[in-house]
Amino acid sequence: MLMPRKKTPDLSVQLVTGDQFTLSEETNERGTVVCFYRGLHCPICANYLKELERLTPEFNERGIGTVAVSTDVKDRAQAMAEKVGMSSLRLGYGVTIEEAMDWGLYISTSRGKSSLDIMEPDLFSEPGIFLVQPDRALYYGSVQTMPFVRPHFKELLAAVDGAMAANYPARGEYRPD
């Protein structure tokens, strides 16, 4: 389990633009939102990523970078980027199942074709959102076992504004050792 105020695993993936994203090399003043999405087969993911694409400039104004990543292969990730109309949001692909599990994500098996008539991969991760501070410490995390009922990025922006104004620390760090 990832712990608030502790380092997250590093994450390095190819982006659909041909560039590389490496979390430990990010230089955003206040951190990075890392959004794990299920893949091209998921209709909810497309709408969710459209919201993050639309709000990425607002995150950037607050010194926060954004990236969306999945276990999809390159051609599926490129199709998702086209579907969403990516211009601001970085979209990465090729996260391994082991890396997804290191981030505490739930893993699902294929049920065949989705409601979009797109084949699900044999294995893929369920959604997760993480706000990672510049030192790679976890500030906020949310993981889902299902594709629905995800945190809204507009609410995350409002929470970031409040937390920054109050210098609010990451919470949930206690573990009785």
C-alpha positions in Angstrom: 0.0 0.0 0.0 1.3 3.5 -0.9 1.6 5.7 2.1 1.1 9.5 2.3 4.3 11.4 2.8 6.3 8.4 1.6 7.9 8.1 -1.8 5.9 6.5 -4.6 7.4 4.1 -7.0 9.1 5.7 -9.9 7.2 5.5 -13.2 8.7 5.7 -16.6 6.6 5.3 -19.8 6.6 6.2 -23.4 4.2 8.9 -24.4 2.1 8.9 -27.6 4.0 11.9 -28.7 7.2 9.8 -28.8 8.6 11.5 -25.7 9.4 9.7 -22.4 7.7 10.5 -19.1 9.7 9.7 -16.0 8.1 10.8 -12.7 11.4 11.2 -10.9 12.5 13.7 -13.6 9.4 15.9 -13.3 10.2 19.5 -12.3 6.7 20.9 -11.6 6.7 23.3 -8.6 3.9 21.5 -6.8 3.9 18.0 -8.2 2.2 15.8 -10.7 -1.2 14.3 -11.1 -0.8 10.7 -12.3 -4.0 9.3 -13.7 -4.1 5.5 -14.3 -6.9 4.7 -16.7 -8.3 1.3 -17.8 -7.6 1.6 -21.5 -9.2 2.2 -24.9 -12.0 -0.3 -24.3 -13.4 1.8 -21.5 -16.1 4.4 -22.4 -15.9 6.0 -19.0 -12.2 6.5 -19.3 -12.5 8.5 -22.5 -14.9 11.0 -20.9 -12.7 11.1 -17.8 -9.6 11.9 -19.8 -11.5 14.6 -21.7 -12.1 16.3 -18.3 -8.5 16.0 -17.4 -7.4 17.3 -20.8 -9.7 20.3 -20.4 -8.4 21.1 -16.9 -4.7 20.4 -17.5 -4.0 24.1 -18.1 -5.6 24.9 -14.7 -3.4 22.3 -13.0 -0.4 23.8 -14.8 -1.3 27.3 -13.6 -1.0 25.9 -10.0 2.4 24.3 -10.7 1.1 20.8 -11.2 1.8 18.6 -14.2 -0.6 15.9 -15.5 -0.1 12.6 -17.1 -2.5 9.7 -17.9 -1.1 6.2 -18.3 -2.4 2.7 -18.9 -1.4 -0.8 -19.6 -2.5 -0.4 -23.2 -0.1 -0.9 -26.1 1.0 2.0 -28.3 -1.7 1.8 -31.0 -4.5 1.6 -28.4 -3.0 4.6 -26.5 -2.8 6.6 -29.8 -6.4 5.8 -30.6 -7.4 7.0 -27.1 -5.4 10.2 -27.6 -7.3 10.8 -30.9 -10.6 10.0 -29.3 -10.0 12.4 -26.4 -8.4 15.2 -28.6 -5.2 15.4 -26.5 -3.3 18.6 -26.7 -2.3 19.5 -23.2 -2.5 16.2 -21.3 0.4 13.8 -21.7 -0.7 10.2 -22.4 1.5 7.3 -21.7 1.3 3.6 -22.4 2.9 0.3 -21.6 2.6 0.3 -17.8 3.3 -3.3 -16.7 0.9 -5.2 -14.5 3.6 -5.4 -11.9 4.1 -1.6 -12.0 0.3 -1.1 -11.6 0.3 -3.4 -8.6 3.2 -1.5 -7.1 1.0 1.6 -7.2 -1.8 -0.4 -5.4 -4.1 -0.6 -8.4 -6.6 -3.4 -8.8 -6.1 -5.7 -11.8 -8.9 -7.1 -13.9 -9.2 -9.9 -16.4 -10.8 -9.6 -19.8 -14.5 -10.2 -20.2 -14.2 -10.0 -24.0 -15.5 -7.0 -25.9 -16.6 -3.9 -24.0 -19.8 -1.9 -24.7 -17.7 0.0 -27.3 -17.2 -3.3 -29.1 -13.5 -3.1 -28.3 -11.7 -6.2 -27.0 -10.4 -5.8 -23.4 -6.8 -6.8 -22.8 -6.2 -10.1 -21.0 -5.1 -8.1 -17.9 -5.4 -4.4 -17.2 -5.5 -2.1 -14.2 -8.5 -0.4 -12.8 -8.4 3.4 -12.3 -6.3 5.3 -9.9 -5.5 9.0 -9.3 -2.4 10.2 -7.4 -1.1 13.6 -6.6 2.6 13.2 -6.2 4.7 15.9 -4.7 8.0 17.0 -6.4 10.0 14.8 -4.0 7.8 11.9 -5.2 6.0 11.8 -1.8 2.4 10.8 -2.1 0.0 13.7 -1.2 -3.3 12.3 -2.4 -4.4 8.9 -3.8 -7.6 7.2 -4.8 -8.0 3.8 -6.4 -11.1 2.1 -7.6 -12.1 -1.6 -8.0 -14.6 -0.6 -10.7 -14.6 1.9 -13.6 -17.3 4.1 -12.1 -17.5 6.6 -9.2 -14.2 8.3 -9.7 -13.0 11.6 -8.2 -13.7 14.6 -10.3 -10.7 16.6 -11.4 -12.6 19.9 -10.8 -13.0 18.9 -7.2 -9.3 17.9 -7.0 -8.4 21.4 -8.3 -10.6 23.0 -5.6 -9.0 20.8 -2.9 -5.5 21.7 -4.2 -6.4 25.4 -3.9 -7.6 24.9 -0.3 -4.7 22.8 0.7 -2.1 25.2 -0.8 -3.7 28.2 1.0 -3.8 26.4 4.3 -0.4 24.6 3.9 -2.4 21.4 4.6 -0.3 18.2 5.0 -0.9 14.9 3.4 -3.1 12.8 5.7 -3.5 9.0 6.3 0.2 8.5 7.2 -0.3 6.7 10.5 0.5 3.0 10.8 0.9 1.3 14.2 4.2 -0.4 13.9 
